[in-house]
Amino acid sequence: MSVKTHSLVDDMYNNGYAPNKESSRKTYETMGWVSFGVGAAAIVTGATMYYFGWSAARSPSAAANMSVVPVFGPDRAMLVFQGGIQ
């Protein structure tokens, strides 16, 4: 997304401003930031699940029980974590 955004900026710099290119640039920039956010959420989720699995592996009598449920609403999206070590 960043490459496409910079390509549109360079094109507008060399060939003049165009409102449709500016709109596309903003869309690509937003999509890039959303991609970073989704990637960061995936890393945090993976690290959390790894931690609970690693903790359970250290204790022979404990078992990790973890679930992640996506929740979507009309104006939001979130992940719900439930569980722990038993």
Biopython code that builds the backbone (N, CA, C, O; Angstrom):
import numpy as np
from Bio.PDB.StructureBuilder import StructureBuilder

atoms = [
    (1, "MET", "N", (0.831, -1.182, 0.000)),
    (1, "MET", "CA", (0.000, 0.000, 0.000)),
    (1, "MET", "C", (0.883, 1.255, 0.000)),
    (1, "MET", "O", (0.575, 2.252, -0.653)),
    (2, "SER", "N", (1.978, 1.176, 0.746)),
    (2, "SER", "CA", (2.882, 2.319, 0.820)),
    (2, "SER", "C", (3.509, 2.622, -0.543)),
    (2, "SER", "O", (3.653, 3.784, -0.924)),
    (3, "VAL", "N", (3.877, 1.573, -1.269)),
    (3, "VAL", "CA", (4.481, 1.771, -2.595)),
    (3, "VAL", "C", (3.481, 2.449, -3.533)),
    (3, "VAL", "O", (3.833, 3.375, -4.263)),
    (4, "LYS", "N", (2.233, 1.977, -3.505)),
    (4, "LYS", "CA", (1.200, 2.579, -4.364)),
    (4, "LYS", "C", (0.942, 4.034, -3.962)),
    (4, "LYS", "O", (0.781, 4.902, -4.820)),
    (5, "THR", "N", (0.905, 4.293, -2.648)),
    (5, "THR", "CA", (0.697, 5.660, -2.166)),
    (5, "THR", "C", (1.804, 6.585, -2.653)),
    (5, "THR", "O", (1.536, 7.678, -3.151)),
    (6, "HIS", "N", (3.045, 6.144, -2.506)),
    (6, "HIS", "CA", (4.173, 6.978, -2.941)),
    (6, "HIS", "C", (4.195, 7.138, -4.458)),
    (6, "HIS", "O", (4.592, 8.186, -4.966)),
    (7, "SER", "N", (3.772, 6.112, -5.176)),
    (7, "SER", "CA", (3.702, 6.204, -6.630)),
    (7, "SER", "C", (2.703, 7.283, -7.057)),
    (7, "SER", "O", (2.974, 8.066, -7.967)),
    (8, "LEU", "N", (1.543, 7.313, -6.388)),
    (8, "LEU", "CA", (0.547, 8.340, -6.717)),
    (8, "LEU", "C", (1.051, 9.743, -6.356)),
    (8, "LEU", "O", (0.796, 10.695, -7.093)),
    (9, "VAL", "N", (1.758, 9.878, -5.240)),
    (9, "VAL", "CA", (2.314, 11.180, -4.858)),
    (9, "VAL", "C", (3.330, 11.635, -5.894)),
    (9, "VAL", "O", (3.318, 12.794, -6.308)),
    (10, "ASP", "N", (4.212, 10.729, -6.318)),
    (10, "ASP", "CA", (5.201, 11.081, -7.339)),
    (10, "ASP", "C", (4.531, 11.469, -8.648)),
    (10, "ASP", "O", (4.953, 12.420, -9.306)),
    (11, "ASP", "N", (3.488, 10.738, -9.029)),
    (11, "ASP", "CA", (2.769, 11.030, -10.263)),
    (11, "ASP", "C", (2.128, 12.420, -10.196)),
    (11, "ASP", "O", (2.191, 13.183, -11.160)),
    (12, "MET", "N", (1.510, 12.744, -9.051)),
    (12, "MET", "CA", (0.900, 14.075, -8.910)),
    (12, "MET", "C", (1.957, 15.163, -8.882)),
    (12, "MET", "O", (1.721, 16.263, -9.382)),
    (13, "TYR", "N", (3.129, 14.877, -8.302)),
    (13, "TYR", "CA", (4.203, 15.863, -8.254)),
    (13, "TYR", "C", (4.727, 16.151, -9.663)),
    (13, "TYR", "O", (5.005, 17.301, -10.005)),
    (14, "ASN", "N", (4.858, 15.113, -10.465)),
    (14, "ASN", "CA", (5.420, 15.280, -11.808)),
    (14, "ASN", "C", (4.390, 15.739, -12.836)),
    (14, "ASN", "O", (4.740, 16.477, -13.757)),
    (15, "ASN", "N", (3.126, 15.323, -12.704)),
    (15, "ASN", "CA", (2.117, 15.613, -13.724)),
    (15, "ASN", "C", (1.028, 16.565, -13.264)),
    (15, "ASN", "O", (0.099, 16.840, -14.024)),
    (16, "GLY", "N", (1.111, 17.061, -12.080)),
    (16, "GLY", "CA", (0.104, 17.994, -11.595)),
    (16, "GLY", "C", (-0.945, 17.327, -10.718)),
    (16, "GLY", "O", (-1.157, 16.116, -10.773)),
    (17, "TYR", "N", (-1.582, 18.144, -9.922)),
    (17, "TYR", "CA", (-2.595, 17.668, -8.976)),
    (17, "TYR", "C", (-3.843, 17.205, -9.706)),
    (17, "TYR", "O", (-4.283, 17.836, -10.667)),
    (18, "ALA", "N", (-4.412, 16.093, -9.242)),
    (18, "ALA", "CA", (-5.679, 15.588, -9.780)),
    (18, "ALA", "C", (-6.515, 15.088, -8.599)),
    (18, "ALA", "O", (-6.048, 14.250, -7.827)),
    (19, "PRO", "N", (-7.738, 15.590, -8.451)),
    (19, "PRO", "CA", (-8.566, 15.196, -7.300)),
    (19, "PRO", "C", (-8.805, 13.685, -7.194)),
    (19, "PRO", "O", (-8.832, 13.138, -6.092)),
    (20, "ASN", "N", (-8.979, 13.014, -8.333)),
    (20, "ASN", "CA", (-9.221, 11.564, -8.270)),
    (20, "ASN", "C", (-7.988, 10.810, -7.786)),
    (20, "ASN", "O", (-8.114, 9.800, -7.094)),
    (21, "LYS", "N", (-6.797, 11.291, -8.143)),
    (21, "LYS", "CA", (-5.569, 10.658, -7.655)),
    (21, "LYS", "C", (-5.374, 10.927, -6.174)),
    (21, "LYS", "O", (-4.872, 10.069, -5.449)),
    (22, "GLU", "N", (-5.764, 12.102, -5.719)),
    (22, "GLU", "CA", (-5.660, 12.424, -4.294)),
    (22, "GLU", "C", (-6.600, 11.531, -3.494)),
    (22, "GLU", "O", (-6.235, 11.058, -2.417)),
    (23, "SER", "N", (-7.794, 11.296, -4.002)),
    (23, "SER", "CA", (-8.744, 10.409, -3.329)),
    (23, "SER", "C", (-8.197, 8.980, -3.264)),
    (23, "SER", "O", (-8.301, 8.319, -2.230)),
    (24, "SER", "N", (-7.623, 8.515, -4.355)),
    (24, "SER", "CA", (-7.024, 7.176, -4.371)),
    (24, "SER", "C", (-5.853, 7.093, -3.406)),
    (24, "SER", "O", (-5.689, 6.089, -2.713)),
    (25, "ARG", "N", (-5.033, 8.148, -3.356)),
    (25, "ARG", "CA", (-3.888, 8.163, -2.446)),
    (25, "ARG", "C", (-4.346, 8.047, -1.004)),
    (25, "ARG", "O", (-3.756, 7.301, -0.222)),
    (26, "LYS", "N", (-5.404, 8.786, -0.641)),
    (26, "LYS", "CA", (-5.922, 8.722, 0.732)),
    (26, "LYS", "C", (-6.462, 7.330, 1.051)),
    (26, "LYS", "O", (-6.269, 6.820, 2.154)),
    (27, "THR", "N", (-7.139, 6.720, 0.078)),
    (27, "THR", "CA", (-7.674, 5.374, 0.285)),
    (27, "THR", "C", (-6.553, 4.373, 0.511)),
    (27, "THR", "O", (-6.629, 3.560, 1.432)),
    (28, "TYR", "N", (-5.505, 4.418, -0.320)),
    (28, "TYR", "CA", (-4.376, 3.503, -0.162)),
    (28, "TYR", "C", (-3.651, 3.744, 1.158)),
    (28, "TYR", "O", (-3.205, 2.799, 1.808)),
    (29, "GLU", "N", (-3.536, 5.007, 1.551)),
    (29, "GLU", "CA", (-2.876, 5.309, 2.821)),
    (29, "GLU", "C", (-3.678, 4.728, 3.990)),
    (29, "GLU", "O", (-3.104, 4.141, 4.907)),
    (30, "THR", "N", (-4.989, 4.891, 3.957)),
    (30, "THR", "CA", (-5.850, 4.341, 5.013)),
    (30, "THR", "C", (-5.761, 2.820, 5.045)),
    (30, "THR", "O", (-5.660, 2.228, 6.120)),
    (31, "MET", "N", (-5.799, 2.192, 3.889)),
    (31, "MET", "CA", (-5.701, 0.736, 3.824)),
    (31, "MET", "C", (-4.354, 0.256, 4.368)),
    (31, "MET", "O", (-4.280, -0.802, 4.993)),
    (32, "GLY", "N", (-3.308, 1.017, 4.139)),
    (32, "GLY", "CA", (-1.995, 0.668, 4.675)),
    (32, "GLY", "C", (-1.985, 0.694, 6.193)),
    (32, "GLY", "O", (-1.454, -0.216, 6.830)),
    (33, "TRP", "N", (-2.575, 1.745, 6.783)),
    (33, "TRP", "CA", (-2.625, 1.837, 8.251)),
    (33, "TRP", "C", (-3.507, 0.744, 8.834)),
    (33, "TRP", "O", (-3.185, 0.191, 9.886)),
    (34, "VAL", "N", (-4.609, 0.424, 8.172)),
    (34, "VAL", "CA", (-5.471, -0.667, 8.646)),
    (34, "VAL", "C", (-4.698, -1.983, 8.601)),
    (34, "VAL", "O", (-4.810, -2.797, 9.518)),
    (35, "SER", "N", (-3.927, -2.197, 7.557)),
    (35, "SER", "CA", (-3.114, -3.414, 7.447)),
    (35, "SER", "C", (-2.109, -3.504, 8.588)),
    (35, "SER", "O", (-1.911, -4.578, 9.157)),
    (36, "PHE", "N", (-1.467, -2.378, 8.928)),
    (36, "PHE", "CA", (-0.546, -2.375, 10.066)),
    (36, "PHE", "C", (-1.275, -2.741, 11.350)),
    (36, "PHE", "O", (-0.756, -3.510, 12.159)),
    (37, "GLY", "N", (-2.468, -2.198, 11.545)),
    (37, "GLY", "CA", (-3.241, -2.486, 12.754)),
    (37, "GLY", "C", (-3.632, -3.952, 12.847)),
    (37, "GLY", "O", (-3.539, -4.558, 13.914)),
    (38, "VAL", "N", (-4.069, -4.522, 11.731)),
    (38, "VAL", "CA", (-4.438, -5.942, 11.716)),
    (38, "VAL", "C", (-3.208, -6.805, 11.996)),
    (38, "VAL", "O", (-3.294, -7.787, 12.733)),
    (39, "GLY", "N", (-2.084, -6.447, 11.421)),
    (39, "GLY", "CA", (-0.847, -7.194, 11.676)),
    (39, "GLY", "C", (-0.425, -7.116, 13.136)),
    (39, "GLY", "O", (-0.007, -8.116, 13.719)),
    (40, "ALA", "N", (-0.533, -5.928, 13.726)),
    (40, "ALA", "CA", (-0.178, -5.768, 15.138)),
    (40, "ALA", "C", (-1.118, -6.587, 16.022)),
    (40, "ALA", "O", (-0.674, -7.206, 16.989)),
    (41, "ALA", "N", (-2.397, -6.594, 15.703)),
    (41, "ALA", "CA", (-3.356, -7.394, 16.474)),
    (41, "ALA", "C", (-3.042, -8.882, 16.354)),
    (41, "ALA", "O", (-3.165, -9.623, 17.330)),
    (42, "ALA", "N", (-2.642, -9.316, 15.181)),
    (42, "ALA", "CA", (-2.282, -10.723, 14.988)),
    (42, "ALA", "C", (-1.042, -11.089, 15.798)),
    (42, "ALA", "O", (-0.972, -12.179, 16.365)),
    (43, "ILE", "N", (-0.075, -10.195, 15.855)),
    (43, "ILE", "CA", (1.137, -10.447, 16.638)),
    (43, "ILE", "C", (0.802, -10.535, 18.126)),
    (43, "ILE", "O", (1.284, -11.433, 18.816)),
    (44, "VAL", "N", (-0.018, -9.613, 18.624)),
    (44, "VAL", "CA", (-0.414, -9.634, 20.034)),
    (44, "VAL", "C", (-1.193, -10.905, 20.351)),
    (44, "VAL", "O", (-0.964, -11.529, 21.387)),
    (45, "THR", "N", (-2.106, -11.291, 19.473)),
    (45, "THR", "CA", (-2.881, -12.513, 19.682)),
    (45, "THR", "C", (-1.971, -13.739, 19.706)),
    (45, "THR", "O", (-2.101, -14.597, 20.579)),
    (46, "GLY", "N", (-1.068, -13.817, 18.763)),
    (46, "GLY", "CA", (-0.133, -14.945, 18.720)),
    (46, "GLY", "C", (0.758, -15.001, 19.948)),
    (46, "GLY", "O", (0.991, -16.076, 20.499)),
    (47, "ALA", "N", (1.259, -13.850, 20.380)),
    (47, "ALA", "CA", (2.111, -13.811, 21.567)),
    (47, "ALA", "C", (1.338, -14.225, 22.816)),
    (47, "ALA", "O", (1.870, -14.936, 23.669)),
    (48, "THR", "N", (0.089, -13.785, 22.925)),
    (48, "THR", "CA", (-0.739, -14.156, 24.074)),
    (48, "THR", "C", (-0.999, -15.654, 24.092)),
    (48, "THR", "O", (-0.867, -16.301, 25.131)),
    (49, "MET", "N", (-1.365, -16.195, 22.957)),
    (49, "MET", "CA", (-1.635, -17.632, 22.890)),
    (49, "MET", "C", (-0.363, -18.438, 23.131)),
    (49, "MET", "O", (-0.413, -19.485, 23.777)),
    (50, "TYR", "N", (0.766, -17.975, 22.627)),
    (50, "TYR", "CA", (2.045, -18.645, 22.863)),
    (50, "TYR", "C", (2.378, -18.634, 24.349)),
    (50, "TYR", "O", (2.822, -19.645, 24.893)),
    (51, "TYR", "N", (2.167, -17.498, 25.009)),
    (51, "TYR", "CA", (2.470, -17.385, 26.429)),
    (51, "TYR", "C", (1.646, -18.379, 27.248)),
    (51, "TYR", "O", (2.189, -19.070, 28.110)),
    (52, "PHE", "N", (0.340, -18.457, 26.984)),
    (52, "PHE", "CA", (-0.499, -19.384, 27.733)),
    (52, "PHE", "C", (-0.112, -20.837, 27.452)),
    (52, "PHE", "O", (-0.151, -21.666, 28.361)),
    (53, "GLY", "N", (0.253, -21.154, 26.238)),
    (53, "GLY", "CA", (0.705, -22.504, 25.910)),
    (53, "GLY", "C", (2.032, -22.821, 26.564)),
    (53, "GLY", "O", (2.235, -23.939, 27.035)),
    (54, "TRP", "N", (2.946, -21.852, 26.603)),
    (54, "TRP", "CA", (4.255, -22.041, 27.215)),
    (54, "TRP", "C", (4.123, -22.200, 28.723)),
    (54, "TRP", "O", (4.819, -23.024, 29.317)),
    (55, "SER", "N", (3.247, -21.429, 29.350)),
    (55, "SER", "CA", (3.023, -21.538, 30.791)),
    (55, "SER", "C", (2.483, -22.915, 31.150)),
    (55, "SER", "O", (2.898, -23.512, 32.144)),
    (56, "ALA", "N", (1.563, -23.413, 30.346)),
    (56, "ALA", "CA", (0.986, -24.731, 30.615)),
    (56, "ALA", "C", (2.019, -25.830, 30.422)),
    (56, "ALA", "O", (1.996, -26.828, 31.142)),
    (57, "ALA", "N", (2.907, -25.667, 29.480)),
    (57, "ALA", "CA", (3.926, -26.681, 29.224)),
    (57, "ALA", "C", (4.924, -26.767, 30.376)),
    (57, "ALA", "O", (5.488, -27.836, 30.612)),
    (58, "ARG", "N", (5.153, -25.689, 31.086)),
    (58, "ARG", "CA", (6.091, -25.691, 32.215)),
    (58, "ARG", "C", (5.512, -26.410, 33.420)),
    (58, "ARG", "O", (6.263, -26.960, 34.226)),
    (59, "SER", "N", (4.207, -26.416, 33.560)),
    (59, "SER", "CA", (3.552, -27.060, 34.690)),
    (59, "SER", "C", (2.899, -28.352, 34.205)),
    (59, "SER", "O", (1.941, -28.299, 33.433)),
    (60, "PRO", "N", (3.401, -29.519, 34.644)),
    (60, "PRO", "CA", (2.871, -30.775, 34.103)),
    (60, "PRO", "C", (1.404, -31.038, 34.451)),
    (60, "PRO", "O", (0.727, -31.754, 33.714)),
    (61, "SER", "N", (0.899, -30.484, 35.543)),
    (61, "SER", "CA", (-0.484, -30.758, 35.920)),
    (61, "SER", "C", (-1.461, -29.718, 35.386)),
    (61, "SER", "O", (-2.674, -29.914, 35.459)),
    (62, "ALA", "N", (-0.953, -28.629, 34.855)),
    (62, "ALA", "CA", (-1.826, -27.554, 34.373)),
    (62, "ALA", "C", (-2.074, -27.706, 32.878)),
    (62, "ALA", "O", (-1.217, -28.185, 32.136)),
    (63, "ALA", "N", (-3.234, -27.298, 32.462)),
    (63, "ALA", "CA", (-3.579, -27.314, 31.038)),
    (63, "ALA", "C", (-4.080, -25.932, 30.641)),
    (63, "ALA", "O", (-4.873, -25.318, 31.354)),
    (64, "ALA", "N", (-3.616, -25.459, 29.516)),
    (64, "ALA", "CA", (-4.055, -24.150, 29.030)),
    (64, "ALA", "C", (-5.359, -24.325, 28.262)),
    (64, "ALA", "O", (-5.496, -25.219, 27.426)),
    (65, "ASN", "N", (-6.285, -23.475, 28.558)),
    (65, "ASN", "CA", (-7.573, -23.490, 27.873)),
    (65, "ASN", "C", (-7.865, -22.052, 27.461)),
    (65, "ASN", "O", (-8.255, -21.223, 28.283)),
    (66, "MET", "N", (-7.672, -21.777, 26.196)),
    (66, "MET", "CA", (-7.792, -20.403, 25.721)),
    (66, "MET", "C", (-8.621, -20.386, 24.459)),
    (66, "MET", "O", (-8.429, -21.216, 23.571)),
    (67, "SER", "N", (-9.532, -19.453, 24.376)),
    (67, "SER", "CA", (-10.292, -19.296, 23.141)),
    (67, "SER", "C", (-10.328, -17.819, 22.758)),
    (67, "SER", "O", (-10.354, -16.930, 23.609)),
    (68, "VAL", "N", (-10.328, -17.596, 21.470)),
    (68, "VAL", "CA", (-10.397, -16.250, 20.920)),
    (68, "VAL", "C", (-11.615, -16.205, 20.006)),
    (68, "VAL", "O", (-11.731, -17.003, 19.075)),
    (69, "VAL", "N", (-12.513, -15.278, 20.274)),
    (69, "VAL", "CA", (-13.750, -15.190, 19.510)),
    (69, "VAL", "C", (-13.854, -13.802, 18.878)),
    (69, "VAL", "O", (-13.823, -12.806, 19.600)),
    (70, "PRO", "N", (-13.976, -13.707, 17.552)),
    (70, "PRO", "CA", (-14.202, -12.403, 16.937)),
    (70, "PRO", "C", (-15.648, -11.967, 17.141)),
    (70, "PRO", "O", (-16.572, -12.771, 17.015)),
    (71, "VAL", "N", (-15.835, -10.702, 17.453)),
    (71, "VAL", "CA", (-17.170, -10.143, 17.663)),
    (71, "VAL", "C", (-17.317, -8.939, 16.744)),
    (71, "VAL", "O", (-16.486, -8.030, 16.763)),
    (72, "PHE", "N", (-18.373, -8.936, 15.942)),
    (72, "PHE", "CA", (-18.619, -7.849, 15.010)),
    (72, "PHE", "C", (-19.954, -7.197, 15.324)),
    (72, "PHE", "O", (-20.929, -7.880, 15.639)),
    (73, "GLY", "N", (-19.994, -5.885, 15.239)),
    (73, "GLY", "CA", (-21.230, -5.144, 15.433)),
    (73, "GLY", "C", (-21.392, -4.122, 14.331)),
    (73, "GLY", "O", (-20.544, -4.035, 13.443)),
    (74, "PRO", "N", (-22.467, -3.342, 14.366)),
    (74, "PRO", "CA", (-22.690, -2.373, 13.294)),
    (74, "PRO", "C", (-21.614, -1.303, 13.216)),
    (74, "PRO", "O", (-21.355, -0.774, 12.135)),
    (75, "ASP", "N", (-20.991, -0.976, 14.319)),
    (75, "ASP", "CA", (-19.977, 0.081, 14.285)),
    (75, "ASP", "C", (-18.689, -0.324, 14.983)),
    (75, "ASP", "O", (-17.906, 0.541, 15.373)),
    (76, "ARG", "N", (-18.452, -1.634, 15.152)),
    (76, "ARG", "CA", (-17.222, -2.056, 15.813)),
    (76, "ARG", "C", (-16.881, -3.505, 15.473)),
    (76, "ARG", "O", (-17.713, -4.279, 14.999)),
    (77, "ALA", "N", (-15.643, -3.827, 15.732)),
    (77, "ALA", "CA", (-15.164, -5.196, 15.624)),
    (77, "ALA", "C", (-14.129, -5.381, 16.717)),
    (77, "ALA", "O", (-13.313, -4.489, 16.953)),
    (78, "MET", "N", (-14.148, -6.523, 17.387)),
    (78, "MET", "CA", (-13.190, -6.756, 18.460)),
    (78, "MET", "C", (-12.955, -8.251, 18.628)),
    (78, "MET", "O", (-13.690, -9.075, 18.084)),
    (79, "LEU", "N", (-11.912, -8.588, 19.396)),
    (79, "LEU", "CA", (-11.621, -9.961, 19.736)),
    (79, "LEU", "C", (-11.862, -10.134, 21.232)),
    (79, "LEU", "O", (-11.486, -9.278, 22.032)),
    (80, "VAL", "N", (-12.485, -11.237, 21.599)),
    (80, "VAL", "CA", (-12.732, -11.538, 23.003)),
    (80, "VAL", "C", (-11.872, -12.745, 23.370)),
    (80, "VAL", "O", (-11.968, -13.799, 22.741)),
    (81, "PHE", "N", (-11.038, -12.585, 24.386)),
    (81, "PHE", "CA", (-10.194, -13.663, 24.891)),
    (81, "PHE", "C", (-10.851, -14.248, 26.121)),
    (81, "PHE", "O", (-11.331, -13.518, 26.988)),
    (82, "GLN", "N", (-10.872, -15.575, 26.193)),
    (82, "GLN", "CA", (-11.452, -16.225, 27.358)),
    (82, "GLN", "C", (-10.629, -17.450, 27.681)),
    (82, "GLN", "O", (-10.172, -18.155, 26.781)),
    (83, "GLY", "N", (-10.442, -17.703, 28.943)),
    (83, "GLY", "CA", (-9.737, -18.899, 29.356)),
    (83, "GLY", "C", (-8.531, -18.589, 30.214)),
    (83, "GLY", "O", (-8.375, -17.475, 30.715)),
    (84, "GLY", "N", (-7.713, -19.546, 30.370)),
    (84, "GLY", "CA", (-6.518, -19.422, 31.193)),
    (84, "GLY", "C", (-5.955, -20.784, 31.483)),
    (84, "GLY", "O", (-6.186, -21.734, 30.735)),
    (85, "ILE", "N", (-5.213, -20.888, 32.570)),
    (85, "ILE", "CA", (-4.588, -22.141, 32.958)),
    (85, "ILE", "C", (-5.436, -22.771, 34.053)),
    (85, "ILE", "O", (-5.799, -22.111, 35.027)),
    (86, "GLN", "N", (-5.745, -24.036, 33.890)),
    (86, "GLN", "CA", (-6.553, -24.743, 34.888)),
    (86, "GLN", "C", (-5.667, -25.606, 35.747)),
    (86, "GLN", "O", (-6.155, -26.285, 36.651)),
]
sb = StructureBuilder()
sb.init_structure("model")
sb.init_model(0)
sb.init_chain("A")
sb.init_seg("    ")
for serial, (resi, resn, name, xyz) in enumerate(atoms, 1):
    if name == "N":
        sb.init_residue(resn, " ", resi, " ")
    sb.init_atom(name, np.array(xyz, "f"), 0.0, 1.0, " ", f" {name:<3s}", serial, name[0])
structure = sb.get_structure()
